[in-house]
């Protein structure tokens, strides 16, 4: 190879190498930006999903607390009902009526 050919080759490869390096750097930047954008979208999706799960957990706790209150109230109503049945039975016994109550024919 002659010095002129080597000089021409170096003159050609210098800008070509710079352009190729620039192209690869741009590609890496786009890939990094895309990855960063995907990561931000994934983070936002995860945050939204976590907020939904937290809301559901709060709602579930509220419903369970309400069910516990209803169960407690139902127990109290049943106890009162049993007490009233005993009282009505005692009153009927005093009056000489059977526990079934009067029958209509």
MDAnalysis code that builds the backbone (N, CA, C; Angstrom):
import MDAnalysis as mda
import numpy as np

u = mda.Universe.empty(315, n_residues=105, atom_resindex=np.repeat(np.arange(105), 3), trajectory=True)
u.add_TopologyAttr("name", ["N", "CA", "C"] * 105)
u.add_TopologyAttr("resid", np.arange(1, 106))
u.add_TopologyAttr("resname", ["UNK", "UNK", "UNK", "UNK", "UNK", "UNK", "UNK", "UNK", "UNK", "UNK", "UNK", "UNK", "UNK", "UNK", "UNK", "UNK", "UNK", "UNK", "UNK", "UNK", "UNK", "UNK", "UNK", "UNK", "UNK", "UNK", "UNK", "UNK", "UNK", "UNK", "UNK", "UNK", "UNK", "UNK", "UNK", "UNK", "UNK", "UNK", "UNK", "UNK", "UNK", "UNK", "UNK", "UNK", "UNK", "UNK", "UNK", "UNK", "UNK", "UNK", "UNK", "UNK", "UNK", "UNK", "UNK", "UNK", "UNK", "UNK", "UNK", "UNK", "UNK", "UNK", "UNK", "UNK", "UNK", "UNK", "UNK", "UNK", "UNK", "UNK", "UNK", "UNK", "UNK", "UNK", "UNK", "UNK", "UNK", "UNK", "UNK", "UNK", "UNK", "UNK", "UNK", "UNK", "UNK", "UNK", "UNK", "UNK", "UNK", "UNK", "UNK", "UNK", "UNK", "UNK", "UNK", "UNK", "UNK", "UNK", "UNK", "UNK", "UNK", "UNK", "UNK", "UNK", "UNK"])
u.atoms.positions = np.array([
    [0.850, -1.170, 0.000],
    [0.000, 0.000, 0.000],
    [0.893, 1.230, 0.000],
    [0.479, 2.147, -0.790],
    [1.247, 3.379, -0.921],
    [0.829, 4.352, 0.162],
    [1.690, 5.291, 0.487],
    [1.333, 6.289, 1.508],
    [0.119, 7.103, 1.103],
    [-0.094, 7.350, -0.159],
    [-1.261, 8.105, -0.592],
    [-2.544, 7.301, -0.336],
    [-2.464, 6.012, -0.598],
    [-3.627, 5.148, -0.376],
    [-3.935, 5.043, 1.119],
    [-2.900, 4.907, 1.939],
    [-3.093, 4.863, 3.387],
    [-3.677, 6.178, 3.900],
    [-3.232, 7.282, 3.369],
    [-3.753, 8.583, 3.765],
    [-5.206, 8.711, 3.363],
    [-5.542, 8.259, 2.156],
    [-6.925, 8.312, 1.674],
    [-7.806, 7.398, 2.516],
    [-7.281, 6.209, 2.837],
    [-8.046, 5.289, 3.668],
    [-8.272, 5.873, 5.060],
    [-7.266, 6.474, 5.648],
    [-7.394, 7.096, 6.969],
    [-8.361, 8.266, 6.903],
    [-8.308, 9.035, 5.829],
    [-9.221, 10.164, 5.675],
    [-10.666, 9.683, 5.548],
    [-10.870, 8.531, 4.939],
    [-12.215, 7.985, 4.792],
    [-12.684, 7.353, 6.103],
    [-11.805, 6.571, 6.724],
    [-12.195, 5.854, 7.940],
    [-12.390, 6.779, 9.139],
    [-11.693, 7.877, 9.206],
    [-11.829, 8.806, 10.343],
    [-13.267, 9.284, 10.496],
    [-13.849, 9.931, 9.492],
    [-15.238, 10.390, 9.607],
    [-16.232, 9.228, 9.691],
    [-15.938, 8.122, 8.996],
    [-16.840, 6.978, 9.027],
    [-16.885, 6.386, 10.434],
    [-15.719, 6.264, 11.056],
    [-15.661, 5.746, 12.422],
    [-16.399, 6.687, 13.368],
    [-16.218, 7.997, 13.170],
    [-16.929, 8.977, 14.000],
    [-18.434, 8.877, 13.809],
    [-18.858, 8.699, 12.556],
    [-20.293, 8.583, 12.271],
    [-20.846, 7.295, 12.876],
    [-20.095, 6.191, 12.745],
    [-20.530, 4.922, 13.319],
    [-20.593, 5.005, 14.841],
    [-19.597, 5.639, 15.444],
    [-19.595, 5.822, 16.895],
    [-20.780, 6.677, 17.323],
    [-21.044, 7.739, 16.579],
    [-22.199, 8.599, 16.873],
    [-23.510, 7.850, 16.746],
    [-23.615, 7.005, 15.699],
    [-24.824, 6.212, 15.485],
    [-25.036, 5.224, 16.631],
    [-23.966, 4.558, 17.044],
    [-24.075, 3.625, 18.159],
    [-24.423, 4.343, 19.463],
    [-23.849, 5.509, 19.672],
    [-24.157, 6.290, 20.875],
    [-25.619, 6.732, 20.863],
    [-26.101, 7.146, 19.697],
    [-27.505, 7.548, 19.574],
    [-28.422, 6.352, 19.824],
    [-28.042, 5.194, 19.298],
    [-28.855, 3.992, 19.507],
    [-28.902, 3.631, 20.993],
    [-27.727, 3.713, 21.643],
    [-27.681, 3.449, 23.080],
    [-28.535, 4.449, 23.843],
    [-28.508, 5.714, 23.450],
    [-29.300, 6.741, 24.121],
    [-30.793, 6.480, 23.959],
    [-31.191, 6.078, 22.746],
    [-32.603, 5.768, 22.504],
    [-33.019, 4.558, 23.324],
    [-32.176, 3.525, 23.341],
    [-32.482, 2.327, 24.121],
    [-32.559, 2.665, 25.614],
    [-31.651, 3.483, 26.092],
    [-31.661, 3.899, 27.499],
    [-32.913, 4.702, 27.806],
    [-33.273, 5.610, 26.905],
    [-34.485, 6.420, 27.112],
    [-35.723, 5.524, 27.107],
    [-35.753, 4.575, 26.184],
    [-36.894, 3.658, 26.104],
    [-36.968, 2.808, 27.377],
    [-35.825, 2.308, 27.813],
    [-35.777, 1.510, 29.042],
    [-36.209, 2.358, 30.230],
    [-35.742, 3.593, 30.269],
    [-36.124, 4.499, 31.361],
    [-37.622, 4.781, 31.318],
    [-38.158, 4.988, 30.116],
    [-39.595, 5.236, 29.967],
    [-40.393, 4.009, 30.381],
    [-39.921, 2.834, 29.952],
    [-40.586, 1.591, 30.346],
    [-40.535, 1.412, 31.855],
    [-39.386, 1.737, 32.451],
    [-39.237, 1.601, 33.896],
    [-40.169, 2.567, 34.627],
    [-40.293, 3.790, 34.108],
    [-41.206, 4.760, 34.724],
    [-42.650, 4.286, 34.609],
    [-43.012, 3.740, 33.453],
    [-44.373, 3.225, 33.267],
    [-44.618, 2.049, 34.203],
    [-43.637, 1.175, 34.328],
    [-43.765, 0.031, 35.230],
    [-43.878, 0.491, 36.685],
    [-43.103, 1.484, 37.051],
    [-43.172, 2.030, 38.409],
    [-44.543, 2.649, 38.668],
    [-45.061, 3.387, 37.704],
    [-46.392, 3.991, 37.857],
    [-47.462, 2.910, 37.952],
    [-47.341, 1.875, 37.124],
    [-48.296, 0.770, 37.163],
    [-48.230, 0.062, 38.513],
    [-47.032, -0.171, 38.996],
    [-46.856, -0.828, 40.292],
    [-47.446, 0.031, 41.414],
    [-47.206, 1.321, 41.361],
    [-47.754, 2.223, 42.385],
    [-49.279, 2.213, 42.361],
    [-49.852, 2.254, 41.165],
    [-51.306, 2.208, 41.045],
    [-51.873, 0.898, 41.552],
    [-51.212, -0.194, 41.224],
    [-51.662, -1.508, 41.679],
    [-51.551, -1.614, 43.198],
    [-50.455, -1.088, 43.754],
    [-50.276, -1.112, 45.206],
    [-51.352, -0.277, 45.894],
    [-51.682, 0.879, 45.313],
    [-52.748, 1.716, 45.877],
    [-54.085, 0.979, 45.834],
    [-54.339, 0.267, 44.740],
    [-55.571, -0.519, 44.627],
    [-55.607, -1.625, 45.684],
    [-54.490, -2.312, 45.871],
    [-54.423, -3.357, 46.895],
    [-54.628, -2.775, 48.297],
    [-54.020, -1.622, 48.563],
    [-54.193, -0.978, 49.866],
    [-55.650, -0.588, 50.082],
    [-56.282, -0.067, 49.030],
    [-57.697, 0.316, 49.121],
    [-58.568, -0.911, 49.383],
    [-58.281, -2.003, 48.686],
    [-59.039, -3.241, 48.883],
    [-58.841, -3.778, 50.298],
    [-57.620, -3.692, 50.800],
    [-57.347, -4.173, 52.159],
    [-58.116, -3.344, 53.187],
    [-58.136, -2.038, 52.986],
    [-58.883, -1.161, 53.890],
    [-60.366, -1.481, 53.827],
    [-60.876, -1.648, 52.619],
    [-62.292, -1.978, 52.436],
    [-62.626, -3.316, 53.100],
    [-61.752, -4.290, 52.930],
    [-61.972, -5.608, 53.530],
    [-61.987, -5.507, 55.050],
    [-61.048, -4.736, 55.616],
    [-61.041, -4.553, 57.075],
    [-62.318, -3.880, 57.544],
    [-62.786, -2.885, 56.799],
    [-64.029, -2.196, 57.166],
    [-65.216, -3.153, 57.134],
    [-65.294, -3.969, 56.089],
    [-66.401, -4.923, 55.970],
    [-66.348, -5.948, 57.093],
    [-65.151, -6.440, 57.405],
    [-65.019, -7.410, 58.495],
    [-65.408, -6.796, 59.835],
    [-65.046, -5.541, 60.056],
    [-65.440, -4.865, 61.297],
    [-66.954, -4.718, 61.364],
    [-67.567, -4.369, 60.234],
    [-69.031, -4.235, 60.185],
    [-69.705, -5.585, 60.427],
    [-69.166, -6.632, 59.826],
    [-69.730, -7.973, 60.037],
    [-69.595, -8.398, 61.503],
    [-68.505, -8.068, 62.127],
    [-68.317, -8.386, 63.544],
    [-69.346, -7.645, 64.394],
    [-69.584, -6.381, 64.061],
    [-70.591, -5.602, 64.796],
    [-71.983, -6.196, 64.600],
    [-72.302, -6.594, 63.380],
    [-73.610, -7.196, 63.094],
    [-73.749, -8.520, 63.837],
    [-72.687, -9.312, 63.854],
    [-72.723, -10.595, 64.556],
    [-72.957, -10.367, 66.054],
    [-72.282, -9.391, 66.622],
    [-72.461, -9.073, 68.040],
    [-73.896, -8.638, 68.314],
    [-74.433, -7.807, 67.427],
    [-75.817, -7.351, 67.583],
    [-76.798, -8.519, 67.440],
    [-76.523, -9.423, 66.502],
    [-77.385, -10.590, 66.309],
    [-77.373, -11.490, 67.549],
    [-76.226, -11.661, 68.149],
    [-76.138, -12.450, 69.379],
    [-76.984, -11.811, 70.474],
    [-76.890, -10.480, 70.600],
    [-77.681, -9.778, 71.616],
    [-79.178, -9.922, 71.336],
    [-79.588, -9.831, 70.062],
    [-81.004, -9.970, 69.700],
    [-81.479, -11.389, 70.005],
    [-80.664, -12.385, 69.710],
    [-81.043, -13.771, 70.007],
    [-81.197, -13.987, 71.519],
    [-80.299, -13.407, 72.291],
    [-80.394, -13.535, 73.748],
    [-81.672, -12.866, 74.252],
    [-81.967, -11.695, 73.719],
    [-83.193, -10.990, 74.109],
    [-84.416, -11.796, 73.703],
    [-84.381, -12.379, 72.501],
    [-85.484, -13.205, 72.022],
    [-85.687, -14.410, 72.941],
    [-84.601, -15.059, 73.331],
    [-84.701, -16.211, 74.233],
    [-85.271, -15.787, 75.582],
    [-84.832, -14.635, 76.080],
    [-85.348, -14.129, 77.348],
    [-86.843, -13.840, 77.248],
    [-87.267, -13.230, 76.135],
    [-88.680, -12.922, 75.932],
    [-89.515, -14.193, 75.795],
    [-88.981, -15.211, 75.125],
    [-89.711, -16.473, 75.008],
    [-89.921, -17.111, 76.383],
    [-88.904, -17.045, 77.216],
    [-89.042, -17.578, 78.577],
    [-90.090, -16.780, 79.342],
    [-90.059, -15.460, 79.182],
    [-91.020, -14.596, 79.875],
    [-92.446, -14.852, 79.385],
    [-92.619, -14.979, 78.075],
    [-93.942, -15.253, 77.515],
    [-94.420, -16.628, 77.979],
    [-93.526, -17.600, 78.009],
    [-93.884, -18.933, 78.487],
    [-94.342, -18.894, 79.943],
    [-93.647, -18.101, 80.751],
    [-94.029, -17.978, 82.161],
    [-95.388, -17.304, 82.292],
    [-95.655, -16.272, 81.500],
    [-96.945, -15.581, 81.550],
    [-98.073, -16.508, 81.104],
    [-97.829, -17.281, 80.045],
    [-98.856, -18.218, 79.569],
    [-99.133, -19.293, 80.625],
    [-98.066, -19.715, 81.273],
    [-98.250, -20.733, 82.317],
    [-99.101, -20.173, 83.457],
    [-98.907, -18.896, 83.778],
    [-99.703, -18.264, 84.838],
    [-101.169, -18.157, 84.426],
    [-101.381, -17.931, 83.123],
    [-102.753, -17.780, 82.633],
    [-103.386, -19.127, 82.276],
    [-102.618, -20.160, 82.288],
    [-103.133, -21.488, 81.955],
    [-103.208, -21.753, 80.486],
    [-102.514, -20.987, 79.658],
    [-102.484, -21.199, 78.200],
    [-101.291, -22.079, 77.830],
    [-101.463, -22.913, 76.803],
    [-100.307, -23.709, 76.347],
    [-99.294, -22.808, 75.639],
    [-98.080, -23.279, 75.529],
    [-96.998, -22.508, 74.896],
    [-97.226, -22.282, 73.411],
    [-98.002, -23.184, 72.749],
    [-98.202, -23.047, 71.299],
    [-99.054, -21.843, 70.981],
    [-99.857, -21.399, 71.875],
    [-100.737, -20.279, 71.597],
    [-102.108, -20.755, 71.184],
    [-103.068, -19.873, 71.076],
    [-104.424, -20.287, 70.725],
    [-104.482, -20.703, 69.264],
    [-105.341, -21.667, 69.002],
    [-105.562, -22.096, 67.610],
    [-106.909, -21.592, 67.172],
    [-106.962, -21.152, 65.946],
    [-108.214, -20.621, 65.386],
    [-108.800, -21.651, 64.451],
    [-110.052, -21.984, 64.651],
    [-110.710, -22.969, 63.778],
    [-111.769, -22.318, 62.957],
])
